[in-house]
Amino acid sequence: MSEKTTARGALVTGGAQGIGRAIAERFLQDGMAVLIADADPEACEEAISTLSRIGHAAAAVCDVSKEEDVTQAVSSAVDAFGRLDVLVCNAGIGFSGVPVTELTLDEWQRVINVNLTGCFLCAKHGAPHLHNTRGCIITIASTRAMQSEPHTESYSASKGGITALTHALAVSLGPEIRVNCISPGWIETRAWQKRKKQTEPELTAADHAQHPAGRVGDPRDVAALAAFLASGEAEFITGQNFIVDGGMTRKMIYVE
């Protein structure tokens, strides 16, 4: 058991890479203690070696689709920090891109189990501790909850489910626990992967220009909003879905 802390404690699933890693770093910079839960042991080890230099950080290997893994991760966070104030349900997997007529039930179910059921399990087991601290839950969905490309049925369904689960949880768990969702658009995460997976982003001027904000997103853009939603300044905000996409879902695109 680690030494307890008086700092607010956070659990970030999928926290070893990508958006989750950026959120974990931002929380640590803001003075929180953070446990990252991730299914990739190698990524966990790499991430914690860096995060521990920023603040009080811990890690747990966790597949959020498995209830026993989730209960252990929540217990590890509470054991490490003595409290749980913020739960970020970020862990997720992508889609195979095959037509729906070729999508197997196992492939469909795996995406739903990790992306959507994982959020449910984390909320279920995190809620009693968050109730004690009047904490908050932040779920991570996607703009694909509102719009789609072809052959993304499992992913889009899972992310749409997250946005609905968010407002259901906000009503059920309030007022003690606030629950909000962030739906990122195009966020460039290649530089935020474990070392063997890191690649240099090759973004073109056209990639940036198609965003009304003028650029592709960065994981820190999502982390900044997560930090606000986790703060006392957001105490009147719950049940909402916040889109972080540089304005792309507001842009009408026609084929010329």
Kinemage of the C-alpha trace (Angstrom):
@kinemage 1
@onewidth
@group {chain A} dominant
@subgroup {mainchain}
@vectorlist {calphas} color= white
{ca met a 1} P 0.000 0.000 0.000
{ca ser a 2} L 1.340 3.401 -0.967
{ca glu a 3} L 1.552 6.424 1.296
{ca lys a 4} L -1.765 8.285 1.483
{ca thr a 5} L -2.079 11.787 0.101
{ca thr a 6} L -4.204 14.789 0.951
{ca ala a 7} L -4.367 15.661 -2.747
{ca arg a 8} L -7.481 14.877 -4.759
{ca gly a 9} L -7.250 11.414 -6.269
{ca ala a 10} L -8.043 10.594 -9.895
{ca leu a 11} L -8.359 7.359 -11.855
{ca val a 12} L -7.842 7.621 -15.617
{ca thr a 13} L -8.580 4.528 -17.693
{ca gly a 14} L -6.584 4.153 -20.880
{ca gly a 15} L -4.200 6.552 -19.178
{ca ala a 16} L -0.914 5.185 -20.506
{ca gln a 17} L -1.219 6.541 -24.039
{ca gly a 18} L -3.010 9.094 -26.177
{ca ile a 19} L -5.695 11.350 -24.746
{ca gly a 20} L -5.687 9.487 -21.434
{ca arg a 21} L -1.976 10.090 -20.992
{ca ala a 22} L -2.441 13.822 -21.629
{ca ile a 23} L -5.274 13.984 -19.105
{ca ala a 24} L -3.165 12.187 -16.506
{ca glu a 25} L -0.283 14.608 -17.045
{ca arg a 26} L -2.564 17.633 -16.762
{ca phe a 27} L -4.154 16.358 -13.562
{ca leu a 28} L -0.724 15.790 -12.033
{ca gln a 29} L 0.370 19.278 -13.061
{ca asp a 30} L -2.735 20.605 -11.335
{ca gly a 31} L -1.748 18.886 -8.103
{ca met a 32} L -3.893 15.767 -8.199
{ca ala a 33} L -2.690 12.249 -7.449
{ca val a 34} L -3.381 10.010 -10.445
{ca leu a 35} L -3.656 6.293 -11.075
{ca ile a 36} L -3.565 5.270 -14.713
{ca ala a 37} L -5.342 2.022 -15.571
{ca asp a 38} L -4.423 0.537 -18.925
{ca ala a 39} L -4.578 -2.864 -20.614
{ca asp a 40} L -1.039 -2.511 -22.021
{ca pro a 41} L 1.550 -3.381 -19.337
{ca glu a 42} L 4.453 -2.041 -21.403
{ca ala a 43} L 2.706 1.286 -21.958
{ca cys a 44} L 1.879 1.476 -18.246
{ca glu a 45} L 5.506 0.973 -17.284
{ca glu a 46} L 6.748 3.611 -19.709
{ca ala a 47} L 4.086 6.121 -18.740
{ca ile a 48} L 4.518 5.784 -15.004
{ca ser a 49} L 8.267 6.354 -15.272
{ca thr a 50} L 7.502 9.796 -16.700
{ca leu a 51} L 4.369 10.631 -14.747
{ca ser a 52} L 6.010 9.856 -11.412
{ca arg a 53} L 8.450 12.681 -12.057
{ca ile a 54} L 5.540 15.128 -12.292
{ca gly a 55} L 3.607 14.127 -9.198
{ca his a 56} L 2.049 11.326 -7.164
{ca ala a 57} L 1.267 8.716 -9.815
{ca ala a 58} L 0.466 5.014 -9.768
{ca ala a 59} L -0.517 2.452 -12.376
{ca ala a 60} L -2.659 -0.672 -12.685
{ca val a 61} L -2.962 -3.075 -15.596
{ca cys a 62} L -6.677 -3.215 -16.350
{ca asp a 63} L -9.009 -4.449 -19.079
{ca val a 64} L -12.109 -2.344 -18.427
{ca ser a 65} L -14.377 -4.958 -20.025
{ca lys a 66} L -13.574 -7.294 -17.105
{ca glu a 67} L -15.365 -6.444 -13.883
{ca glu a 68} L -12.703 -7.974 -11.675
{ca asp a 69} L -10.050 -5.772 -13.322
{ca val a 70} L -12.155 -2.663 -12.767
{ca thr a 71} L -12.831 -3.416 -9.119
{ca gln a 72} L -9.105 -3.953 -8.575
{ca ala a 73} L -8.165 -0.705 -10.331
{ca val a 74} L -10.633 1.299 -8.245
{ca ser a 75} L -9.374 -0.374 -5.067
{ca ser a 76} L -5.782 0.341 -6.090
{ca ala a 77} L -6.546 4.037 -6.519
{ca val a 78} L -8.285 4.285 -3.162
{ca asp a 79} L -5.519 2.300 -1.473
{ca ala a 80} L -2.846 4.493 -3.047
{ca phe a 81} L -4.445 7.871 -2.372
{ca gly a 82} L -6.951 7.242 0.409
{ca arg a 83} L -9.726 8.761 -1.709
{ca leu a 84} L -11.204 9.007 -5.171
{ca asp a 85} L -12.390 12.378 -6.455
{ca val a 86} L -12.282 12.084 -10.249
{ca leu a 87} L -12.937 9.144 -12.552
{ca val a 88} L -12.101 9.510 -16.249
{ca cys a 89} L -13.575 6.736 -18.404
{ca asn a 90} L -11.285 7.059 -21.410
{ca ala a 91} L -10.247 3.507 -22.294
{ca gly a 92} L -11.431 2.444 -25.713
{ca ile a 93} L -10.627 0.530 -28.879
{ca gly a 94} L -11.267 1.332 -32.525
{ca phe a 95} L -13.152 -0.401 -35.298
{ca ser a 96} L -12.207 -2.938 -37.948
{ca gly a 97} L -13.684 -0.940 -40.824
{ca val a 98} L -15.423 -3.925 -42.392
{ca pro a 99} L -18.957 -3.644 -43.827
{ca val a 100} L -21.749 -4.415 -41.380
{ca thr a 101} L -22.621 -7.530 -43.382
{ca glu a 102} L -19.142 -8.881 -42.618
{ca leu a 103} L -18.809 -7.643 -39.043
{ca thr a 104} L -18.758 -10.628 -36.717
{ca leu a 105} L -20.728 -10.677 -33.501
{ca asp a 106} L -17.491 -11.186 -31.558
{ca glu a 107} L -15.922 -8.082 -33.160
{ca trp a 108} L -19.048 -6.042 -32.457
{ca gln a 109} L -19.260 -7.248 -28.877
{ca arg a 110} L -15.602 -6.591 -28.106
{ca val a 111} L -15.908 -2.921 -29.060
{ca ile a 112} L -19.143 -2.521 -27.084
{ca asn a 113} L -17.664 -4.337 -24.092
{ca val a 114} L -14.551 -2.170 -23.878
{ca asn a 115} L -15.919 1.208 -24.914
{ca leu a 116} L -19.400 1.205 -23.394
{ca thr a 117} L -19.606 -1.563 -20.823
{ca gly a 118} L -16.208 -0.466 -19.529
{ca cys a 119} L -17.667 2.969 -18.701
{ca phe a 120} L -20.593 1.344 -16.923
{ca leu a 121} L -18.326 -0.879 -14.836
{ca cys a 122} L -16.050 1.993 -13.864
{ca ala a 123} L -19.007 4.139 -12.848
{ca lys a 124} L -20.602 1.267 -10.919
{ca his a 125} L -17.538 0.587 -8.817
{ca gly a 126} L -16.231 4.135 -8.612
{ca ala a 127} L -19.512 5.717 -7.540
{ca pro a 128} L -19.436 4.747 -3.835
{ca his a 129} L -16.033 6.389 -3.419
{ca leu a 130} L -16.937 9.433 -5.524
{ca his a 131} L -20.088 9.850 -3.439
{ca asn a 132} L -17.928 10.212 -0.335
{ca thr a 133} L -15.867 13.025 -1.883
{ca arg a 134} L -18.676 14.633 -3.932
{ca gly a 135} L -16.523 13.844 -6.930
{ca cys a 136} L -17.124 13.628 -10.652
{ca ile a 137} L -17.029 11.288 -13.618
{ca ile a 138} L -15.800 12.334 -17.054
{ca thr a 139} L -16.530 9.994 -19.937
{ca ile a 140} L -14.758 10.204 -23.283
{ca ala a 141} L -16.943 9.588 -26.341
{ca ser a 142} L -16.301 10.867 -29.880
{ca thr a 143} L -17.818 13.044 -32.559
{ca arg a 144} L -18.667 9.697 -34.171
{ca ala a 145} L -21.502 9.574 -31.650
{ca met a 146} L -23.115 12.268 -33.837
{ca gln a 147} L -21.783 11.535 -37.345
{ca ser a 148} L -20.160 8.632 -39.150
{ca glu a 149} L -17.965 7.406 -41.936
{ca pro a 150} L -18.868 4.092 -43.604
{ca his a 151} L -18.255 0.844 -41.724
{ca thr a 152} L -17.964 2.253 -38.214
{ca glu a 153} L -21.104 0.708 -36.710
{ca ser a 154} L -19.620 -0.844 -33.573
{ca tyr a 155} L -17.525 2.185 -32.680
{ca ser a 156} L -20.238 4.751 -33.409
{ca ala a 157} L -22.805 2.754 -31.441
{ca ser a 158} L -20.482 2.453 -28.472
{ca lys a 159} L -19.720 6.169 -28.433
{ca gly a 160} L -23.360 7.117 -28.849
{ca gly a 161} L -24.104 4.851 -25.924
{ca ile a 162} L -21.527 6.670 -23.824
{ca thr a 163} L -23.222 10.027 -24.362
{ca ala a 164} L -26.568 8.546 -23.284
{ca leu a 165} L -25.008 6.710 -20.348
{ca thr a 166} L -23.492 10.009 -19.245
{ca his a 167} L -26.769 11.859 -18.801
{ca ala a 168} L -28.393 8.792 -17.234
{ca leu a 169} L -25.603 8.608 -14.655
{ca ala a 170} L -25.786 12.350 -14.010
{ca val a 171} L -29.454 12.051 -13.096
{ca ser a 172} L -28.994 8.885 -11.042
{ca leu a 173} L -25.876 9.924 -9.144
{ca gly a 174} L -26.516 13.623 -8.626
{ca pro a 175} L -26.245 15.862 -6.765
{ca glu a 176} L -23.321 14.206 -4.993
{ca ile a 177} L -21.571 13.132 -8.218
{ca arg a 178} L -21.402 15.194 -11.408
{ca val a 179} L -21.078 13.302 -14.714
{ca asn a 180} L -20.053 14.893 -18.016
{ca cys a 181} L -18.825 13.686 -21.392
{ca ile a 182} L -16.162 14.948 -23.796
{ca ser a 183} L -16.474 14.047 -27.483
{ca pro a 184} L -13.174 14.647 -29.266
{ca gly a 185} L -12.898 15.007 -33.020
{ca trp a 186} L -9.610 14.631 -34.909
{ca ile a 187} L -6.988 14.548 -32.169
{ca glu a 188} L -3.446 13.722 -33.269
{ca thr a 189} L -2.171 11.166 -30.754
{ca arg a 190} L 0.772 9.532 -32.519
{ca ala a 191} L 3.329 11.391 -30.417
{ca trp a 192} L 1.554 10.272 -27.244
{ca gln a 193} L 1.947 6.520 -27.745
{ca lys a 194} L 4.463 4.195 -26.126
{ca arg a 195} L 7.897 4.430 -27.716
{ca lys a 196} L 7.622 1.488 -30.128
{ca lys a 197} L 4.360 2.872 -31.508
{ca gln a 198} L 5.343 6.533 -31.765
{ca thr a 199} L 5.509 8.039 -35.228
{ca glu a 200} L 6.019 11.557 -36.448
{ca pro a 201} L 2.687 13.114 -37.465
{ca glu a 202} L 2.499 13.939 -41.169
{ca leu a 203} L -0.184 16.584 -41.224
{ca thr a 204} L -0.761 18.728 -44.290
{ca ala a 205} L -1.927 22.301 -44.575
{ca ala a 206} L -5.207 20.902 -45.896
{ca asp a 207} L -5.605 18.757 -42.769
{ca his a 208} L -5.407 21.842 -40.603
{ca ala a 209} L -7.409 24.093 -42.915
{ca gln a 210} L -10.487 21.879 -42.911
{ca his a 211} L -10.948 22.731 -39.242
{ca pro a 212} L -12.651 26.084 -38.576
{ca ala a 213} L -10.222 26.513 -35.666
{ca gly a 214} L -7.340 26.275 -38.149
{ca arg a 215} L -5.585 23.149 -36.913
{ca val a 216} L -5.888 19.492 -36.027
{ca gly a 217} L -6.462 18.819 -32.339
{ca asp a 218} L -3.874 17.888 -29.721
{ca pro a 219} L -4.501 15.609 -26.709
{ca arg a 220} L -3.811 18.580 -24.464
{ca asp a 221} L -6.901 20.291 -25.888
{ca val a 222} L -9.025 17.513 -24.412
{ca ala a 223} L -7.005 17.467 -21.189
{ca ala a 224} L -7.633 21.180 -20.645
{ca leu a 225} L -11.388 20.665 -20.758
{ca ala a 226} L -11.145 17.608 -18.513
{ca ala a 227} L -9.216 19.686 -15.981
{ca phe a 228} L -11.966 22.308 -15.967
{ca leu a 229} L -14.769 19.753 -15.650
{ca ala a 230} L -12.918 18.144 -12.738
{ca ser a 231} L -12.543 21.472 -10.958
{ca gly a 232} L -14.802 23.263 -8.501
{ca glu a 233} L -15.482 25.883 -11.164
{ca ala a 234} L -17.639 23.327 -12.984
{ca glu a 235} L -19.815 22.450 -10.003
{ca phe a 236} L -23.011 23.579 -11.807
{ca ile a 237} L -22.283 21.496 -14.919
{ca thr a 238} L -23.542 17.931 -15.177
{ca gly a 239} L -25.127 15.605 -17.725
{ca gln a 240} L -23.546 17.428 -20.655
{ca asn a 241} L -21.599 16.394 -23.754
{ca phe a 242} L -18.811 18.760 -24.800
{ca ile a 243} L -17.497 18.526 -28.361
{ca val a 244} L -13.796 19.269 -28.860
{ca asp a 245} L -13.276 19.132 -32.611
{ca gly a 246} L -12.042 22.492 -33.857
{ca gly a 247} L -15.534 23.191 -35.178
{ca met a 248} L -15.619 20.313 -37.668
{ca thr a 249} L -19.100 19.092 -36.752
{ca arg a 250} L -20.427 22.598 -37.452
{ca lys a 251} L -18.931 22.803 -40.928
{ca met a 252} L -21.136 21.995 -43.918
{ca ile a 253} L -19.211 20.053 -46.575
{ca tyr a 254} L -20.468 19.530 -50.104
{ca val a 255} L -18.896 17.541 -52.912
{ca glu a 256} L -18.183 20.001 -55.745
